[in-house]
């Protein structure tokens, strides 16, 4: 479950959407993880939240090698951590709360926050598909989840669809 206070996040639906991203990215489903907050690209775990783990890892995806620095619950790239840490004036490292704050900012930048609050999850997923490779409509060359699977997970998380 997202660690940022739900009122600071914008309410229960926004909290659910953060949980939906973690489900879709596969981070929150890794049993030994800290609800996905300490997951490296490829499923390994990192220790400590002092900073982004800054590890380049390569794995085969759909017949080609993909290298990424993605880490954390929302699989944030190292370069974006560095930029958001400065622009959002984050202190305390790559903590779960800071990971949540950055994901929320990315959602705001895609203008999907009002859709999420209103339960227009299909529209929010579409608007955020260029951020999270596991969302349908991404252009990363990775295999995304089907929309119906994500909408079913949304309802399982307690969300209603508009």
GUFI-13789 format. One line per field, with one value per residue: z, x, y of N, C-alpha, C, O, CB in turn; chain; residue in one letter; residue number from 0. Coordinates in steps of 0.05 Angstrom, whole numbers. Each point is the difference from the previous one (the first is absolute). Glycine has a CB too. Layout:
N
n.zz: c(Z_...)
n.xx: c(X_...)
n.yy: c(Y_...)
ca.zz: c(Z_...)
ca.xx: c(X_...)
ca.yy: c(Y_...)
c.zz: c(Z_...)
c.xx: c(X_...)
c.yy: c(Y_...)
o.zz: c(Z_...)
o.xx: c(X_...)
o.yy: c(Y_...)
cb.zz: c(Z_...)
cb.xx: c(X_...)
cb.yy: c(Y_...)
mol: c(A_...)
type: c(A_...)
seq: c(NUM_...)
END
This chain:
162
n.zz: c(0_-39_50_-21_55_-40_12_-37_-48_-5_53_16_-60_18_30_-52_-35_39_-7_-64_-1_33_-39_-49_23_16_56_27_-21_36_48_10_-10_52_-33_-53_41_-25_-71_-22_-50_13_52_30_52_-10_59_8_-11_-5_-57_-36_21_-42_-28_-65_13_-61_7_-59_-4_-48_-7_41_46_30_20_47_36_5_64_22_6_-60_-20_27_-55_47_-29_41_53_-22_-10_55_37_-24_-2_62_29_-2_59_-1_-53_-43_56_-25_-3_-53_-30_11_-24_-56_-7_8_-46_-42_10_-11_-56_-20_18_45_49_-28_-13_61_19_-40_18_-55_20_-62_9_37_-42_-43_35_11_-65_9_64_-12_-49_27_-42_-46_-34_9_-54_44_-57_54_-19_18_40_-50_11_29_41_17_11_40_34_7_30_38_24_19_-67_-4_-60_3)
n.xx: c(17_28_42_-39_-36_-44_7_54_-32_-47_-30_8_17_60_4_-18_46_46_-24_0_63_9_-34_34_57_-18_5_-47_21_60_-30_47_-36_1_-63_50_44_44_-19_63_-35_-23_-45_53_-23_31_15_-35_-50_68_-29_-46_22_24_-23_11_-45_16_-61_6_-46_-19_59_34_41_-51_60_-46_37_-63_12_-57_-47_16_52_27_37_43_-29_-51_36_25_-56_-28_49_-9_-62_-12_50_15_25_11_41_-30_-49_-36_-3_34_-35_-51_28_9_-60_-23_37_-21_-60_13_24_-55_-38_-6_-20_-56_6_7_-50_-39_20_39_32_-4_25_47_21_5_36_44_12_52_8_-3_39_-58_-34_-25_42_65_22_28_-9_-42_-43_-35_-22_-36_-14_-19_51_-12_-61_13_39_-46_-35_47_4_-66_-6_-63_21_-17)
n.yy: c(-23_45_2_49_6_-35_63_1_-31_47_-37_-55_14_12_-56_-30_26_-22_-58_5_10_-52_-37_19_-12_-63_42_-30_-62_4_-44_39_59_30_-25_-14_29_-44_-6_7_14_-63_2_29_17_56_-14_56_36_21_4_-21_-60_45_-64_18_-52_-17_-27_-27_49_-47_-43_44_-11_34_28_14_37_-35_12_-9_-32_18_-45_63_-9_5_47_0_1_52_29_-10_18_58_3_-16_41_-73_15_-62_-18_-14_17_-44_63_4_-44_36_50_-28_-22_58_23_-42_17_61_-13_-28_57_-58_45_-2_-62_-12_31_-33_-64_22_-64_11_57_-22_-41_46_37_-48_-23_40_-27_-61_-30_-16_43_-40_37_-23_22_-51_-38_-18_-41_60_-39_-16_63_-53_1_60_-10_-49_38_44_-42_-21_60_-4_19_8_-10_65)
ca.zz: c(0_-2_27_4_12_-22_-4_-14_-27_-15_7_-1_-27_-7_14_-15_-25_6_4_-26_-14_12_-10_-29_-3_11_23_26_2_7_28_19_-2_17_-16_-25_2_-2_-23_-23_-26_-3_23_23_22_10_29_9_-16_1_-27_-21_0_-22_-12_-27_-3_-27_-1_-26_-2_-27_-19_-1_26_10_23_14_28_14_27_18_-4_-25_-19_-8_-10_16_-9_9_29_4_-7_18_27_1_-6_21_26_17_18_12_-17_-18_19_-11_-2_-22_-24_-4_-8_-28_-17_0_-18_-27_-6_-5_-25_-22_3_5_27_1_-10_21_21_-10_-7_-29_1_-28_-10_15_-10_-26_3_14_-13_-8_23_10_-23_4_-7_-29_-15_3_-24_10_-12_20_-1_21_9_-14_14_16_24_17_11_20_24_11_15_23_19_13_-16_-18_-27_-9)
ca.xx: c(-17_15_7_-6_-27_-19_-10_21_1_-23_-22_2_5_27_15_-5_14_28_1_-4_26_19_-9_5_29_8_17_-14_-6_24_-5_21_6_-13_-23_10_16_28_3_15_-9_5_-11_18_-6_22_-1_3_-13_16_1_-7_21_19_11_-9_-4_-9_-16_-13_-29_-11_22_23_11_-8_15_-15_6_-25_1_-21_-28_-10_22_10_27_19_1_-24_4_18_-14_-22_10_5_-23_-20_13_-3_22_-3_7_-18_-18_-27_-16_10_-8_-28_-2_8_-21_-22_7_-2_-29_-9_11_-16_-27_-18_-10_-29_-12_3_-18_-27_-3_3_26_9_12_24_20_8_16_25_13_27_18_3_2_-19_-26_-6_5_28_17_26_6_-5_-27_-16_-24_-25_-16_-21_13_5_-26_-9_17_-10_-25_9_12_-23_-7_-23_5_-20)
ca.yy: c(23_25_9_28_4_1_28_15_-11_8_-17_-29_-9_5_-21_-25_1_-6_-29_-13_2_-20_-26_-2_-2_-26_3_-6_-28_-15_-7_8_29_19_8_10_24_-6_-18_8_-10_-29_-15_-2_19_16_6_28_21_25_11_-19_-20_7_-25_-6_-29_-8_-25_-3_5_-3_-6_19_7_26_9_21_6_2_-11_9_-9_10_-4_26_0_15_28_14_4_23_24_5_5_29_17_-3_6_-24_-7_-26_-23_-14_-13_-6_24_16_-14_7_29_2_-12_20_21_-10_-1_28_9_-12_11_-23_0_3_-25_-20_8_-5_-28_-5_-14_-6_24_5_-19_9_24_-7_-23_6_-1_-27_-19_-22_10_-3_24_10_-3_-10_-26_-20_-11_11_-14_6_20_-13_-10_22_10_-20_5_25_-7_-16_19_15_23_-2_11_20)
c.zz: c(0_29_5_11_-23_-4_-14_-29_-17_3_-6_-29_-9_13_-15_-26_3_4_-26_-17_10_-8_-29_-5_12_25_26_3_6_31_20_0_22_-15_-26_1_-3_-22_-22_-26_-2_25_23_21_6_30_5_-19_0_-28_-20_-2_-23_-12_-28_-3_-28_1_-28_3_-29_-21_-2_28_7_25_13_28_17_28_15_-8_-27_-23_-13_-9_16_-8_9_30_5_-6_19_28_3_-3_22_28_20_17_11_-18_-16_17_-14_-3_-24_-27_-6_-10_-30_-18_-2_-19_-29_-9_-5_-27_-25_1_4_28_3_-10_23_22_-7_-7_-30_-5_-27_-12_14_-9_-27_1_12_-14_-10_23_9_-22_3_-7_-30_-14_1_-26_7_-12_20_-1_23_9_-18_18_18_26_20_12_21_26_14_18_24_22_14_-16_-17_-26_-7_-27)
c.xx: c(18_4_-7_-29_-20_-12_20_2_-24_-24_5_5_28_18_-3_15_30_3_-4_26_19_-8_8_30_12_17_-13_-7_24_-1_21_5_-15_-23_9_19_30_6_16_-13_8_-9_19_-7_25_-4_3_-13_15_0_-11_22_20_13_-11_-1_-11_-14_-12_-31_-8_23_22_8_-9_16_-15_12_-25_1_-24_-27_-10_20_10_29_17_-1_-25_0_16_-15_-23_9_6_-25_-22_12_-2_25_-5_4_-23_-21_-26_-17_9_-6_-30_-3_7_-21_-23_6_-1_-29_-11_10_-15_-29_-21_-12_-30_-14_0_-20_-29_-5_2_28_10_14_27_23_11_19_28_15_28_20_5_-3_-20_-28_-5_4_28_15_28_8_-2_-29_-16_-22_-24_-16_-21_12_5_-26_-11_16_-9_-24_8_12_-22_-9_-25_8_-22_-10)
c.yy: c(25_11_29_2_4_28_17_-10_9_-18_-29_-10_4_-21_-27_0_-5_-30_-15_1_-22_-28_-4_-3_-26_3_-8_-30_-18_-4_11_30_15_13_13_23_-6_-20_13_-10_-30_-16_-4_21_16_5_29_20_26_14_-21_-20_3_-24_-3_-30_-6_-27_-2_5_-1_-3_20_6_29_7_23_4_2_-14_12_-10_7_-1_26_-2_19_30_15_4_26_27_7_6_30_16_-1_6_-23_-4_-28_-23_-11_-16_-7_25_18_-14_6_29_3_-12_18_23_-8_-2_28_10_-11_9_-23_0_3_-25_-21_6_-7_-29_-6_-12_-7_24_6_-19_9_24_-6_-22_6_1_-28_-20_-22_8_-4_27_11_-6_-10_-27_-22_-9_12_-19_7_19_-14_-11_23_11_-19_4_25_-5_-17_17_17_24_-5_14_20_-7)
o.zz: c(13_17_23_-7_-18_-23_-16_-18_-24_-15_-10_-4_-15_-12_-4_-8_-16_-10_-4_-13_-16_-5_-7_-17_-6_9_17_21_3_15_21_15_14_-6_-11_-20_-6_2_-8_1_5_-2_21_-5_-3_10_-12_-24_-6_-1_8_2_1_-3_-4_3_-10_12_-13_17_-17_-21_-17_19_-16_19_-14_12_23_3_-7_-20_-12_-21_-24_13_11_17_5_10_16_15_9_14_21_16_4_20_23_-9_-1_9_-3_-5_-21_-21_-14_-20_-23_-19_-14_-21_-21_-15_-17_-23_-19_-14_-21_-17_-12_7_16_11_4_10_17_-7_-9_-10_-5_-12_-13_-3_-5_-13_-6_11_-3_-4_4_-13_-20_-1_-16_11_-12_-16_-15_4_-5_-11_23_-12_-12_24_23_21_24_24_19_21_25_23_22_24_18_9_-9_-1_4_-11)
o.xx: c(20_-17_-4_-17_4_-6_-7_7_2_-19_21_15_11_19_19_11_13_20_12_7_13_17_11_8_23_11_13_-7_-3_2_-8_16_-17_0_-14_13_15_18_-5_-17_23_0_-9_-17_23_-22_17_-1_-11_0_-3_24_22_25_-25_20_-16_10_-5_-13_10_-1_18_-15_4_0_-9_12_0_12_-11_-3_-16_-3_0_17_-10_0_2_-10_-7_2_-3_-13_-5_-6_-14_-14_-8_22_-23_-4_-21_-4_-7_-14_-17_-6_-6_-15_-12_-6_-12_-17_-9_-6_-15_-15_-1_-16_-22_-16_-12_-21_-20_-14_-16_-23_-8_18_25_21_19_22_24_20_19_21_16_24_23_-21_-6_-18_19_-8_6_-8_19_22_9_-17_6_-6_0_1_-4_-14_-4_-1_-12_-11_0_-2_-12_-2_6_-16_-4_16_-24_-17)
o.yy: c(1_-2_8_-16_16_7_17_16_0_1_-8_-19_-16_-10_-14_-21_-14_-12_-21_-19_-14_-16_-21_-16_-7_-20_-12_-8_-24_19_10_10_-11_24_18_6_18_-17_22_-18_-7_-24_-10_18_-10_-2_13_-5_21_24_-23_8_-10_-1_0_-14_16_-19_20_-11_15_12_-4_-3_18_-16_18_-18_9_-21_21_-14_-15_12_4_-12_20_17_24_21_16_19_22_15_12_18_19_-2_4_3_-10_-23_12_-24_11_3_11_14_4_5_16_12_3_9_15_6_4_13_13_-9_1_-17_-14_-7_-14_-18_-7_-7_-22_12_1_-2_8_9_-1_1_14_-8_-19_4_-8_-2_-14_-17_4_21_20_-16_4_-9_-23_15_-7_-20_22_-1_9_-1_-4_8_9_-3_1_10_3_-6_16_15_-23_18_-6_14)
cb.zz: c(11_-63_-23_-31_60_32_58_61_42_-18_0_44_5_7_48_29_-1_31_50_15_9_44_40_8_6_-55_-41_-22_-36_-55_-38_-21_-64_32_53_2_35_47_20_27_-26_-28_-53_-25_22_-56_21_47_17_37_4_-28_20_25_49_-22_60_-32_62_-31_59_35_-7_-62_10_-39_-7_-38_-39_-47_6_29_61_47_15_19_-57_-14_-45_-48_-8_-27_-57_-42_-19_-35_-52_-49_-31_-25_13_20_35_-32_58_43_63_49_32_55_61_35_35_62_53_30_47_64_44_18_-17_-39_-3_-18_-51_-20_-3_-9_49_-1_49_7_2_42_30_-5_11_31_-10_-35_10_57_16_37_54_-1_19_66_-7_38_-26_41_-46_-5_60_-48_-61_-63_-51_-51_-63_-58_-47_-63_-63_-56_-46_34_8_40_-18_38)
cb.xx: c(-57_-1_40_49_17_-4_-21_18_23_50_-50_-45_-58_-28_-26_-56_-47_-14_-29_-56_-20_-9_-50_-49_-21_-13_9_-11_-33_25_-14_5_23_43_-13_-55_-50_-14_-38_59_-18_38_-19_53_-58_29_2_42_-31_29_43_-51_-53_-18_31_1_8_28_-5_49_-9_-39_-52_-1_36_-47_53_-53_40_-36_61_30_8_-27_-19_-48_-7_29_26_-15_4_38_15_-15_25_52_24_-10_-1_-52_32_-28_56_41_28_17_9_42_40_2_24_55_27_5_39_49_10_16_46_47_36_44_56_26_35_62_48_23_-21_-48_-38_-58_-65_-50_-47_-63_-61_-42_-61_-43_-41_3_53_47_-18_-24_-54_7_-45_-31_21_54_10_16_17_-1_11_-12_25_41_3_-2_39_19_-16_10_36_33_52_-49_49_39)
cb.yy: c(-26_12_-41_29_5_-55_-22_-10_-39_18_47_17_26_60_38_18_46_58_27_32_64_47_22_43_57_2_49_55_33_0_-51_-54_6_-15_-12_-22_1_25_-44_17_54_36_-11_-36_-21_23_-58_-9_-42_-44_53_27_-21_45_-22_57_-21_45_-18_-22_14_15_-20_23_-49_11_-33_6_16_22_-26_53_20_18_-49_34_-31_-58_-38_-41_-66_-48_-32_-45_-58_-27_-26_-32_45_-24_59_45_-22_21_15_-48_-13_4_-41_-37_-2_-13_-48_-22_3_-32_-46_-5_-9_-31_38_-9_34_56_24_12_43_54_19_27_-19_-31_10_7_-37_-19_13_22_4_21_52_17_25_0_29_-59_-10_8_33_34_46_4_-36_66_-23_-44_23_-10_-33_3_14_-30_-25_16_0_-32_-15_-31_36_-18_-36_21)
mol: c(A_A_A_A_A_A_A_A_A_A_A_A_A_A_A_A_A_A_A_A_A_A_A_A_A_A_A_A_A_A_A_A_A_A_A_A_A_A_A_A_A_A_A_A_A_A_A_A_A_A_A_A_A_A_A_A_A_A_A_A_A_A_A_A_A_A_A_A_A_A_A_A_A_A_A_A_A_A_A_A_A_A_A_A_A_A_A_A_A_A_A_A_A_A_A_A_A_A_A_A_A_A_A_A_A_A_A_A_A_A_A_A_A_A_A_A_A_A_A_A_A_A_A_A_A_A_A_A_A_A_A_A_A_A_A_A_A_A_A_A_A_A_A_A_A_A_A_A_A_A_A_A_A_A_A_A_A_A_A_A_A_A)
type: c(X_X_X_X_X_X_X_X_X_X_X_X_X_X_X_X_X_X_X_X_X_X_X_X_X_X_X_X_X_X_X_X_X_X_X_X_X_X_X_X_X_X_X_X_X_X_X_X_X_X_X_X_X_X_X_X_X_X_X_X_X_X_X_X_X_X_X_X_X_X_X_X_X_X_X_X_X_X_X_X_X_X_X_X_X_X_X_X_X_X_X_X_X_X_X_X_X_X_X_X_X_X_X_X_X_X_X_X_X_X_X_X_X_X_X_X_X_X_X_X_X_X_X_X_X_X_X_X_X_X_X_X_X_X_X_X_X_X_X_X_X_X_X_X_X_X_X_X_X_X_X_X_X_X_X_X_X_X_X_X_X_X)
seq: c(0_1_2_3_4_5_6_7_8_9_10_11_12_13_14_15_16_17_18_19_20_21_22_23_24_25_26_27_28_29_30_31_32_33_34_35_36_37_38_39_40_41_42_43_44_45_46_47_48_49_50_51_52_53_54_55_56_57_58_59_60_61_62_63_64_65_66_67_68_69_70_71_72_73_74_75_76_77_78_79_80_81_82_83_84_85_86_87_88_89_90_91_92_93_94_95_96_97_98_99_100_101_102_103_104_105_106_107_108_109_110_111_112_113_114_115_116_117_118_119_120_121_122_123_124_125_126_127_128_129_130_131_132_133_134_135_136_137_138_139_140_141_142_143_144_145_146_147_148_149_150_151_152_153_154_155_156_157_158_159_160_161)
END
